[in-house]
Amino acid sequence: MPHAPQQADVATAELDTALRGGPFHVALRAAIAARGLPLQRVQHHLSRYGVKVGVTSLSYWQQGARRPQRPESLRAVRALEEILQLPDESLIRLLAETEERSAIRGPAARSYRSLVEASGVLERLLAELDSPLDGGLHTLGHHEHVRIGARRELAGQESQHIVRARRDGVDRFVAVHHGDPGCAPERMTVHALENCRTGRVRWHHDTGVLVAELLFDTRLRAGDTFLFRYGVLDGTAGVSREYVRGFGSAGGQYALQVRFDAAALPVRCHRFTQHSAAAPRSGRHELPVSERHRSVHLVEPRVRSGIVGIGWDWE
C-alpha cells in the first residue's frame, strides 16, 4: 500500500485546484474522488439530509452533462458541501459562475423547447416543398463531414447519401440543416456536389432551420439505389459546441466526422445519443482528439429513431 498516501495527496491537490478555478462539475467530480465515495453512497448520505437525488442525476452533474437548477437540486448541492467536507458555498459559488459563463456564451446544447420548435418549423417547410418526411427514399448510408472554423464556428457540412427508392418516380431529396443558435440561414449557401443539382431552398430565421431540394437527373424506380453528395456553407453563428443529427425512423449506416481548424482545437470531445428531444442524453463516450488529424468521428452501423451527436469543450 505504499502508493495510497501519494494517490490521496494527488486527489487532494486536484480538488484544491478545482475548488479555486472550477468549473462546477470538475470540482464535484474531484470532491467525490477525493473522499472515495461511490455515487450510491453519496445518494444515501443525501437521503439522510432529506434530499432525494438519483444516481443518474449525480453522474450527469459530475460529467457536466447537466447542471442542478431546481430548488431540490440546489438543496442537494448545499448538502454535498457538508457530506464531502467542503467549505461553505464552495460548490454553490462555482455553480453560479458556471451559469454566468453559460449565459454569456450561449447554451452548450439545444434545449428541449428549441428542438420541438424546430421540429414544427421543419414540418411546415417540408409542406411548402410538397415533400413527405421520408421523401420516398430509404437511407442505406449517410456519411457527414462537419467543419469547425478558426473562430470556433460551424463553418459548414458536407454529406454523401446512398439511398434506395421505396416507390417509382422519386427524383429528389430534401436536405435539412440546423444551424447553431444565433445563425442566419438566409446567408447560408447550398452546393450540389455530385449526381444532383440544387432546387428550391427554404429557411426559418428564428430556429435556424434550412431545407434544400436536391434534384436528381433521373427518376428512380422502386428498389433502385442512388448516390449523391451536397454541402452547406454556414459560418453565420458564434461559437459552436456540438453537432446533432435527428432520425425520424430506423435506417442504414450513419457516420459523422467533425474536423477542427488547427487554430481552434477543443480540449475534449464526446459522443451522445437521445431517444427523443424530451429524453435525457445517454450513451456518452469520450472521443480522443488527434492534434495531427484534428478530427473526431462516430459510426452508427444501423441508426434508430432519435438523436445522435458529438459535443466538445473549448476550455
C-alpha positions in Angstrom: 0.0 0.0 0.0 2.9 2.4 -0.4 1.2 4.3 -3.2 -2.0 5.1 -1.2 -0.7 8.3 0.5 0.6 9.6 -2.8 -2.7 9.0 -4.5 -4.6 10.7 -1.7 -2.2 13.7 -2.0 -2.8 13.9 -5.7 -6.6 13.7 -5.3 -6.5 16.4 -2.6 -4.3 18.7 -4.8 -6.7 18.2 -7.8 -9.7 19.0 -5.5 -8.0 22.2 -4.2 -7.3 23.3 -7.8 -10.9 22.5 -8.9 -12.4 24.4 -6.0 -10.4 27.5 -6.9 -11.0 27.5 -10.6 -13.9 25.2 -11.3 -16.0 24.6 -13.3 -18.7 23.2 -11.0 -18.8 19.6 -12.5 -15.0 19.2 -12.3 -15.0 20.3 -8.6 -17.8 18.0 -7.8 -16.1 15.1 -9.5 -12.8 15.8 -7.7 -14.5 16.1 -4.4 -16.3 12.7 -4.8 -13.0 11.1 -5.9 -11.0 12.7 -3.0 -13.5 11.3 -0.5 -13.5 7.9 -2.2 -17.3 7.6 -2.2 -19.2 5.7 -4.8 -22.3 7.6 -6.1 -24.6 5.1 -4.4 -23.1 6.2 -1.0 -23.4 9.9 -1.9 -27.1 9.3 -2.7 -27.5 7.5 0.6 -25.9 10.4 2.5 -28.2 12.9 0.7 -31.3 10.9 1.7 -30.2 11.4 5.3 -30.4 15.1 4.7 -33.9 14.7 3.4 -32.8 15.3 -0.2 -33.8 12.9 -3.0 -31.4 12.8 -6.0 -30.9 9.9 -8.3 -27.6 8.3 -9.0 -28.1 9.1 -12.7 -28.5 12.8 -11.9 -25.4 12.8 -9.8 -23.5 11.2 -12.6 -24.7 13.8 -15.1 -23.7 16.6 -12.7 -20.2 15.4 -12.3 -19.9 14.8 -16.1 -21.1 18.3 -16.9 -24.0 16.8 -19.0 -26.5 18.6 -16.7 -26.5 21.3 -14.0 -28.5 21.3 -10.8 -31.2 24.0 -11.2 -34.4 23.1 -9.4 -34.8 24.1 -5.7 -34.5 20.5 -4.6 -31.3 20.2 -6.7 -29.8 23.3 -5.1 -30.6 21.9 -1.6 -28.6 18.8 -2.7 -25.6 20.9 -3.7 -25.5 22.6 -0.3 -25.8 19.2 1.4 -23.0 17.9 -0.8 -20.7 20.6 0.6 -21.2 19.1 4.1 -21.1 15.5 3.0 -17.9 16.0 1.0 -16.4 18.2 3.7 -16.0 21.2 1.5 -16.0 24.9 2.5 -19.4 26.5 2.8 -20.7 28.0 -0.5 -17.8 26.5 -2.5 -19.9 24.4 -4.9 -22.8 26.9 -4.9 -20.3 29.7 -5.9 -18.9 27.6 -8.8 -22.4 26.6 -9.9 -23.3 30.3 -10.1 -20.1 31.1 -12.1 -20.9 28.3 -14.5 -24.4 29.7 -15.0 -22.9 33.2 -15.7 -20.5 31.8 -18.2 -23.2 29.9 -19.9 -25.4 33.0 -20.2 -22.6 34.9 -21.8 -21.6 32.3 -24.3 -25.0 30.8 -25.0 -26.3 27.3 -24.2 -23.9 24.4 -24.7 -26.8 22.2 -26.0 -30.0 22.9 -27.8 -32.9 22.9 -25.3 -35.9 20.7 -25.5 -38.1 23.7 -26.4 -35.8 24.7 -29.3 -35.8 21.2 -30.6 -39.6 21.0 -30.5 -40.0 24.4 -32.2 -37.5 23.4 -34.9 -39.5 20.1 -35.4 -42.7 22.1 -36.0 -41.0 24.5 -38.4 -39.4 21.6 -40.3 -42.8 20.1 -40.9 -44.1 23.5 -42.3 -41.0 23.9 -44.6 -41.3 20.4 -45.9 -45.0 21.1 -46.7 -44.0 24.1 -48.7 -41.9 21.9 -50.8 -44.6 19.2 -51.1 -42.2 16.7 -49.5 -43.1 13.9 -47.0 -40.7 13.3 -44.2 -39.1 10.2 -45.9 -39.3 11.6 -49.4 -40.0 8.1 -50.8 -36.3 7.1 -50.0 -34.7 4.8 -47.6 -31.2 5.8 -46.5 -28.7 2.9 -46.8 -25.7 5.1 -45.8 -25.1 8.7 -44.7 -21.6 10.0 -44.2 -21.4 13.5 -42.9 -18.3 15.7 -42.6 -18.6 18.9 -40.4 -16.0 21.7 -40.4 -15.4 23.9 -37.3 -13.6 27.1 -38.3 -10.8 29.2 -36.7 -13.4 31.3 -34.9 -14.8 28.0 -33.4 -17.9 28.4 -35.6 -19.8 25.8 -37.5 -18.3 26.6 -40.9 -20.2 24.0 -42.9 -21.0 20.4 -43.6 -20.8 18.0 -46.5 -23.0 14.9 -46.8 -22.8 11.8 -49.0 -26.0 9.7 -49.2 -26.7 6.2 -50.5 -30.4 5.8 -50.9 -32.9 3.2 -52.2 -36.3 4.3 -53.7 -39.4 3.0 -51.9 -41.6 3.7 -54.9 -41.5 4.6 -58.6 -40.9 8.1 -59.8 -38.7 9.5 -56.9 -36.4 12.2 -58.4 -35.3 14.4 -55.5 -34.2 14.5 -51.9 -34.8 17.3 -49.3 -31.7 18.0 -47.2 -32.1 19.5 -43.7 -29.5 21.7 -42.0 -30.0 23.1 -38.4 -27.5 25.9 -37.6 -26.3 26.9 -34.2 -28.2 29.3 -32.0 -28.0 32.9 -33.5 -27.2 31.7 -37.0 -28.6 33.4 -40.2 -29.9 30.6 -42.5 -30.7 33.2 -45.2 -26.9 33.8 -45.5 -26.1 30.1 -45.9 -25.5 28.5 -49.3 -26.2 25.0 -50.5 -23.9 23.4 -53.1 -24.8 20.3 -55.1 -21.6 18.4 -55.4 -22.3 15.1 -57.1 -25.2 13.5 -59.1 -27.7 16.2 -58.1 -28.5 19.9 -58.6 -29.9 22.5 -56.2 -33.7 23.2 -56.4 -35.8 25.3 -54.0 -34.4 26.4 -50.7 -36.4 27.5 -47.7 -35.4 28.6 -44.2 -36.7 29.9 -40.9 -34.6 32.5 -39.2 -35.7 32.1 -35.5 -35.0 28.4 -35.3 -32.0 28.3 -37.8 -33.6 25.5 -39.9 -32.8 25.4 -43.6 -34.2 22.8 -46.1 -32.9 22.4 -49.6 -34.3 20.5 -52.6 -31.6 18.4 -54.3 -32.8 17.3 -57.8 -31.7 14.1 -59.5 -31.2 13.8 -63.2 -33.2 10.6 -63.3 -36.5 9.2 -61.9 -35.8 6.2 -59.7 -37.9 3.0 -59.8 -38.9 1.2 -56.7 -35.8 -0.7 -55.4 -33.3 1.5 -57.4 -30.3 2.8 -55.4 -28.7 6.2 -55.9 -25.6 8.0 -54.6 -25.3 11.8 -54.3 -23.4 14.4 -52.4 -24.0 18.0 -51.3 -22.7 20.6 -48.9 -24.0 23.6 -46.8 -21.7 26.6 -46.1 -22.7 28.1 -42.8 -20.3 30.2 -40.7 -23.1 32.6 -39.6 -23.3 31.9 -35.9 -21.0 32.2 -32.9 -19.0 29.6 -31.0 -20.2 26.0 -31.8 -20.2 23.3 -29.1 -22.0 20.4 -30.6 -23.4 18.9 -33.8 -26.5 16.7 -33.7 -28.4 14.8 -36.3 -32.0 13.6 -35.8 -33.6 10.5 -37.4 -37.3 10.0 -37.7 -37.1 6.3 -38.4 -34.6 3.5 -38.5 -32.1 3.5 -41.4 -28.7 2.3 -42.5 -25.2 3.3 -41.5 -24.5 6.9 -40.3 -21.0 8.2 -39.9 -20.3 11.7 -38.5 -16.8 13.3 -38.6 -16.1 16.7 -37.1 -12.9 18.4 -38.2 -11.4 21.4 -36.3 -9.3 24.2 -37.6 -5.7 24.0 -36.5 -6.1 27.3 -34.7 -9.1 26.1 -32.7 -8.7 22.6 -31.1 -11.1 21.6 -28.3 -9.8 20.2 -25.0 -12.2 17.2 -25.1 -14.9 15.7 -27.2 -17.7 13.1 -26.5 -20.5 11.4 -28.4 -24.0 11.1 -27.1 -27.5 9.8 -28.1 -31.0 10.8 -27.2 -34.2 8.7 -27.8 -36.2 11.9 -28.3 -36.0 15.7 -27.7 -37.7 15.2 -24.3 -35.4 12.3 -23.2 -32.2 12.7 -21.3 -28.9 12.2 -23.1 -27.3 8.8 -22.8 -24.5 6.8 -24.4 -22.0 9.4 -23.5 -18.5 8.3 -24.6 -15.3 10.3 -24.7 -13.7 10.7 -28.1 -9.9 11.4 -28.3 -8.9 14.4 -30.4 -5.8 13.9 -32.6 -3.7 17.0 -32.9 -2.4 15.6 -36.2 -5.7 14.8 -37.8 -7.7 17.4 -35.8 -10.9 15.4 -36.0 -13.2 13.0 -34.2 -15.9 10.7 -35.5 -18.6 8.3 -34.7 -20.2 5.4 -36.6 -23.7 4.1 -36.1 -23.9 0.8 -38.1 -27.7 1.0 -38.1 -29.5 4.1 -36.9 -32.6 4.1 -34.8 -35.2 6.8 -34.4 -33.8 9.5 -32.2 -30.8 11.9 -32.0 -27.1 11.2 -32.2 -24.3 13.8 -31.9 -20.8 14.9 -30.9 -20.2 17.6 -28.4 -16.9 19.3 -27.4 -15.5 21.6 -24.7 -13.2 24.6 -25.6 -12.0 25.1 -22.0 
